[in-house]
Amino acid sequence: MRFSIKILFAGLLIVGMFSNTPTSQAITVDELRAVPNLTPEKFASYFADFEFKFHDDVQDHSVFLASKSGDCDDYATLAADVLGRHGYTTRLIAVRMKGETHVICYVNETKSYLDYNYRKDSKKTLACNNLITDIARKVAQSFERDWIATYQFTFSKGVKRLVQNIITKETVTAKAS
């Protein structure tokens, strides 16, 4: 009888070990691009379990997905690529704040943006009009900081290209006066 209980206990222990094994495997770039009816919210849902890990340069999309770790540049550039292929008009916006630069992917059709810092939240996109200065203000508020400068860029083949000149808060404030 004791022998049977030990075998049963060992069996349950082994089953328990396997049931805790993660079942979600990393999605590939091609799989993500092929998701039917992909919306910005659905896109963001793939990243809830990703970890933040800063990199000086934008990671290759496949490395970002396979490692399930990266930063705002990695997330926003992948979002622009994938959602653009699904017919969305996207804009990559960088917001400079004192001691911090943050990148988001704005989606014109939804009047909202994807922010890596909100990938785990129930509301995965943040509503905002399309003015780059309003986007900068809202992003900076999420950091409880003031924005210093903002610009729009594209990312292709590992290269960032400036689309809209850098706009500084000082310039905006001076024009308003």
C-alpha positions in Angstrom: 0.0 0.0 0.0 2.8 2.5 0.9 4.5 1.6 -2.4 1.4 2.5 -4.4 1.0 5.8 -2.6 4.7 6.7 -3.4 4.2 5.8 -7.0 1.0 7.8 -7.2 2.7 10.8 -5.5 5.7 10.6 -7.8 3.3 10.4 -10.8 1.4 13.5 -9.7 4.7 15.3 -9.1 5.9 14.6 -12.7 2.5 15.6 -14.2 2.7 18.8 -12.1 6.1 19.6 -13.4 5.0 19.3 -17.0 1.8 21.3 -16.5 3.8 24.3 -15.3 5.9 24.2 -18.6 5.1 27.3 -20.6 2.9 26.4 -23.6 3.1 29.8 -25.4 5.9 29.7 -27.9 7.3 32.8 -29.5 5.5 33.9 -32.6 7.5 34.6 -35.7 7.4 37.8 -37.8 5.8 35.9 -40.7 3.1 34.4 -38.4 2.4 37.8 -36.9 2.1 39.3 -40.4 -0.3 36.5 -41.4 -2.7 36.9 -38.4 -6.2 37.4 -40.0 -8.1 40.6 -39.1 -5.2 41.9 -37.0 -6.2 45.1 -35.1 -3.8 47.2 -33.0 -5.3 45.8 -29.8 -4.9 42.2 -31.0 -1.3 43.0 -32.1 -0.6 44.3 -28.6 -2.0 41.2 -26.9 0.9 39.2 -28.3 3.3 41.1 -26.1 1.8 40.9 -22.6 4.4 38.4 -21.4 7.4 40.3 -23.0 10.1 41.7 -20.6 11.6 45.1 -20.8 15.2 45.0 -21.8 16.9 48.2 -23.2 19.1 48.0 -26.3 21.1 50.8 -27.8 19.9 49.8 -31.3 16.6 48.5 -32.6 16.7 44.7 -32.5 15.9 42.7 -35.6 12.2 41.9 -35.4 12.8 38.1 -35.3 15.3 38.5 -32.4 12.8 40.6 -30.4 10.0 38.1 -30.9 12.2 35.0 -30.2 13.7 36.5 -27.0 10.4 37.9 -25.8 12.3 40.9 -24.5 13.1 44.4 -25.8 12.2 48.0 -25.5 9.9 50.7 -27.0 11.9 51.0 -30.2 11.6 47.2 -30.9 7.9 47.2 -30.2 7.0 50.3 -32.1 9.0 49.5 -35.2 7.5 46.0 -35.3 4.0 47.4 -34.8 4.5 49.9 -37.7 5.7 47.1 -40.0 3.1 44.6 -39.2 0.1 46.9 -38.9 1.2 48.7 -42.1 1.0 45.4 -43.9 -2.6 45.0 -42.6 -3.6 48.3 -44.2 -3.2 50.7 -41.2 -1.5 54.0 -41.6 1.2 54.1 -38.8 3.6 56.8 -37.6 6.7 56.2 -35.5 7.0 59.1 -33.0 9.9 59.7 -30.6 9.3 61.8 -27.6 12.3 63.3 -25.8 12.0 64.1 -22.1 14.7 65.0 -19.6 16.7 61.8 -19.1 14.4 59.7 -21.4 13.4 59.1 -25.0 10.3 57.1 -25.7 9.0 55.7 -29.0 5.4 54.9 -29.8 3.5 53.7 -32.9 0.6 56.0 -33.7 -2.3 54.4 -35.8 -4.2 57.0 -37.8 -7.3 54.9 -38.3 -7.9 54.3 -34.6 -6.7 57.7 -33.5 -4.6 56.0 -30.9 -1.1 54.8 -30.2 0.6 51.6 -29.1 3.0 52.0 -26.2 5.3 49.2 -25.0 4.6 50.3 -21.4 0.9 49.5 -21.8 1.3 46.0 -23.4 0.1 44.3 -20.2 -2.9 46.6 -19.6 -6.4 45.7 -20.5 -6.6 48.8 -22.7 -3.7 48.3 -25.0 -4.0 51.4 -27.1 -4.2 55.0 -25.9 -6.6 57.4 -27.6 -5.0 60.7 -28.9 -5.5 63.0 -31.8 -2.9 63.0 -34.5 -1.0 66.2 -33.7 2.6 65.3 -32.9 2.7 67.8 -30.1 -0.4 66.4 -28.4 1.0 62.9 -28.8 4.3 64.1 -27.2 2.3 65.8 -24.3 0.3 62.6 -23.6 3.4 60.3 -23.7 5.3 62.6 -21.4 2.4 62.8 -19.0 2.5 59.0 -18.7 6.1 59.4 -17.4 5.0 62.3 -15.2 7.5 64.5 -17.1 7.5 67.3 -19.5 8.5 66.7 -23.1 11.4 68.6 -24.6 11.3 67.6 -28.3 9.5 65.2 -30.6 9.9 63.9 -34.1 8.5 61.4 -36.5 10.7 58.8 -38.2 10.5 55.8 -40.4 12.4 52.5 -39.8 13.5 50.2 -42.7 16.3 47.7 -43.0 17.8 48.7 -39.7 17.9 52.4 -40.4 15.9 55.3 -38.8 15.0 58.2 -41.1 13.7 61.5 -40.0 10.3 62.3 -41.5 9.2 65.4 -39.6 11.8 67.8 -38.2 12.4 67.9 -34.5 9.8 70.0 -32.8 10.8 71.5 -29.5 8.4 72.5 -26.8 10.1 75.9 -26.7 9.2 76.4 -30.4 5.6 75.4 -29.8 5.4 77.7 -26.7 6.9 80.6 -28.6 4.4 80.3 -31.5 1.5 80.2 -29.1 2.6 83.5 -27.4 
